[in-house]
Amino acid sequence: MTKELRRLSIVMLLMFIALFASTSVIQVVQSGSLAENPQNTRARYDSYEVQRGSIIVDGTAIASSVPADDVYRWQRLYVDADMWAPVTGYLNPVLDSRTGLEQTENRALSGTAPEQFLQRIDQIVTGQAARGSNIVLSLDGEVQRAAYDALGDLQGAVVAIEPSTGRILAMVTSPSFDTNALASHDVAAVNAADASLQADPSNPLFNRAIGGNLNPPGSTFKLVVASAALASGEWTPQSTLPNVSSYTLPGTSTSISNAGSGACGGGDTVTIADALRLSCNIPFAELAVELGQDAIRTEAEKYGFNSAFEIPLTSTASAYPRLENDARTALSGYGQGDVRATPLQMAMVSAGIANGGLVMNPRMIDSVIAPDLSVQETATDSEYGRALDEALADEMVAMMVANVSDGAASGARIDGVEVGGKTGTAENGDNSPYTLWFTGFAPADDPQVAVAVVVEDGGGKGQSGSGNTLAAPIAKKVMEAVLGR
């Protein structure tokens, strides 16, 4: 071979390698970002031609792709759509819109995630039709059903967590909506359905479990204040506070009272344990002022307040903001004023206490499974941080058990099971309906589930309902479902 021919051969080889490398980068490495580019309409059509992976609970697909007789080839189908709407969200190729896990896990479901590089190479080489991977969730179908049925037509949400891992077992919001109506390829029908949902004053598109218009947590926040007191080393469950029937907020002429307008039981003083058990507001307002807002905020942030979580759905951060004065700090002592929380956050508070003071990061995906059923990813549990030493957490557990067995949270009692919990009945203005709460865990000696329930709009009872009568029984049914009772 002549020198010139050898040089030409080398140049041709290098050009071929460069061409192969560039096309591989475009088709494989950059496929995800190119597919996500809103200006790439051809890629958009192509992405919807892929048989999208399923979203799976207990081995059954709650979201899957079925053949469609149009340019998109596939349409999403949701099982028990209203029940799973806050989890799956929906996918609509006509509007090029997606929500929920359909959005956060789009690249895995459409087969364009970086972890699916070898899968895409294999599909290119073998000429196989492109398919996305399946997402296996941590949620439990029976627990989800129990939460959905128990919440019923009430406006609110339920979250259940496995305390030792952070795995989410149930996530329900109400009112909900039919995700199939928003997955339709009929433009007129889907636009009409979307317009109706957007105009609905009850906001069915909100995922109240992790966002929406956040509510004051009411007396459930007393758990955080009590935790801050114990963590300070200066207070114990038996530490006492003045027991009065009326308390004037510092620097104001505004007085607050306990729920029954009297003192917190008998005696001139009341212990923190009894104030929590009886859910008295005045002692916790006094305690909050004694602790100071910085100590409470520090403890609240150890449980997750002021942080958003990617579960992988993005939660709205629950808020314990910087407060203007001691009067606002006093209100925060019983979850009023400027404090706001999601059910996810209040479930994390109970889960952290139940888990010996260790708060786990919440998550709702267990694994990603390739079309050939190989495991592409497996989720791992991770710690958010320690909120309390274990011995102090045990003291919190004992106080929460007393709340249920002999206190204001009796609506969560389960025969033969020690349940820990705390109710909340949050005010929203002079004439507005209350927001009703419960958060707790079971069994107390080996916690399998922590749950939080919020019932908005007073549960239809204005200011006559309570967290114990409406929210606690819902939580009881969810805990019973986990425990198989």
Summary of the structure (lengths in Angstrom):
residues: 485
radius of gyration: 26.5
end to end distance: 83.5
largest distance: 108.3
contacts: 1760
relative contact order: 0.12
helix: 42%
strand: 20%
